[in-house]
């Protein structure tokens, strides 16, 4: 269900493309139980799954903390936050798909 891996840029692109996130493989059973709890509470409150765009530096604790913090949002506010998370994920996927199609973009990303 969840995986957490540390990845270089190439591996990150593969993971992002294949699994949609940096995952939670190093999570303990306690971590996963806490994440399931947050996810269930989030779904109960907002009626949609907890979605978060993850960065390489995110930890299991930061993912859980982010979910707990977002539980205090109003339904209206959280719908905007969740939609923005989805937009960020989609933008990442699009960047991965078109990165090699644009040599200028590819070179810029290789140097930054």
N, C-alpha and C positions, 0 to 999 in steps of 0.2 A: 504494500500500500504506500509506504513512504520510504524514501532513500535519502541519504545525505552523503555527498562525496565532495572531496576537494579536487578541483580540476584546473588544469591550465586552460588557455583560451581555446585551443582545438578541442579538448575534451569537453569544455563547457558548451561549445557550439553543438557537439554531438549529443550531449545530455539534454540540452535545451530542445534540440530538434526531436530527439527520440522520446523523452519522457516529460518534457514540458516544464521542468524545474530542476534546480539543484535539489537533490533529494535529502532524505533523512536516514540513510543507512546506519549511521553511527548512533542513532537514537536508542536509548535504553527502553526497556518495557515501561518504566515509570514515565519517561518522556512521551512515549507514544500514548500512554493512558491519559496524560495531561492534554496532549494535542487532540485526542478523540473527544475529551470532555469539552474543550474549548469549541471544537468543531460542532459538536451536538448542541451546545448552548447557542452558538452563533446561528445554526440552522433553525432552531426553535424560535429565536428572537426575530431573525430577519427573513426567514423563509427561503433562503438561498444558501448554498455551501460557502464556507469560508475560503476565499481565494486571496492569495498573496503572491506578489512577484518577489522572487528570492534573488538575492545577490550572493556571490561567492563567499562573502564574509558573514552572511547570516548564520546564526547558530540555532540549534533546536530551541534553546531558551528564548532567543530573540523572536522566533516565529510564534512561540506560545505567548510571550509578553505582548506582541503586536495584536494577536487575536483577543487577548484579555482586554487590552486597551480599547480595541475597536468595539467590544461589547458594550461599552459605555456610550457609544454614539447613538443618536436618534436613528430611527428607520430611514428617514429622508436623507440624513447626512451619510449614513453607511451605504446606501444605494449608490451615491455618487462616488464614495471611496472605492467600493467594490468594482464599479464600472471603470474607474481610472486604473485599478490594478489589472483588469482584463485588457484594457487598451495598451498598457505597458508590456504585458505578456505578448500580445499580438504584434506590437512594434518590434519586439525582440525576434520573434519568429520571422517576420518579414525581412528584417536586417540579415538574418541568417540565410534566407532564401535568395536574396538579391546581392549579397556581399560580393560574390565572384562575378556577377554580371556587370558590375561597374568598376573598371580598373582604378579610377580615382578614389572611390570609396574604399576599395580593397587596400590600396597603398596608404591611405590616410589611417585606416584602422590598424594596419600593420605597424605604423610608427607611433601610435598613441595608445 
